Amino acid sequence: MMTPIAQELDAKLRTLDNPTAIALERVVRDAIDLASRESPPLAVWPRDFFDRIRDEWGDDPFERPPQGDLEVREDW
């Protein structure tokens, strides 16, 4: 049983001329290849890194001081 997206792709491929269908298949295969790769982690943090930071912070509240007024700049 084909999924709706597979059915839509199959129907579209049937309406296209051969060079365009080949180009679309290439794009889909590239997307599948990209989705199949393992993504590298954005950052490598020790598993308990943020828990330790929170524990070291203690119970003191974190408050951001007022940031002042926004700088007014000339339009380009």
PEFENRA-V895235 format. One line per field, one symbol per residue. phi: phi as a letter, one per 20 degrees, with the letter a starting at -180 (. if undefined). burial: # if it has 9 or more other ideal C-beta (glycine too) atoms within 8 Angstrom, else .. A space follows every 10 residues. Layout:
phi->???
burial->???
This chain:
phi->.efgffffff ffffeefgff ffffgfffff fffffeffff ffbddggdgf ffgffffnef fdcefgenef fedffe
burial->......#.## .##..#.... #..##..#.. .......... .......... .#........ .......... ......
